[in-house]
Amino acid sequence: MAETIDELTVNYMDGETQTVKELDKKVLSKGAWSTIIYRYQDWNRSAEEYGPDKYTIRRYQKRNGEYQQKSKFNISSEKQAKEVIEALSAWIEDSSLKTKS
């Protein structure tokens, strides 16, 4: 298990094949409970290439000096990612309009 946020990753090896390749990550919160969003690709065995970008939000708890994954939400397509962005943007815009009134 990872002892620091920098060590946390979604990279995954199956034997000598990297089946999950992390492309980027952004730490959304740090502390005893940390949240990270990752951009990654899965290995497509039949096509022998990596598939389209996917995204996952992972929540970790640090206990006894090590981070343990407690929950995750996978965003499986660009379309779904855009829908999440649109919903959050609309809610934030609506909320900021209410606070200005």
Secondary structure, DSSP 4 states (H G I P E B T S, - for coil): --SSGGG----EEETTEEEEEEEEEEEEE-SSEEEEEEEEEEEETTTTEE-S-EEEEEEEEEETTEEEEEEEEEE-SHHHHHHHHHHHHHHHHHHHHHHH-
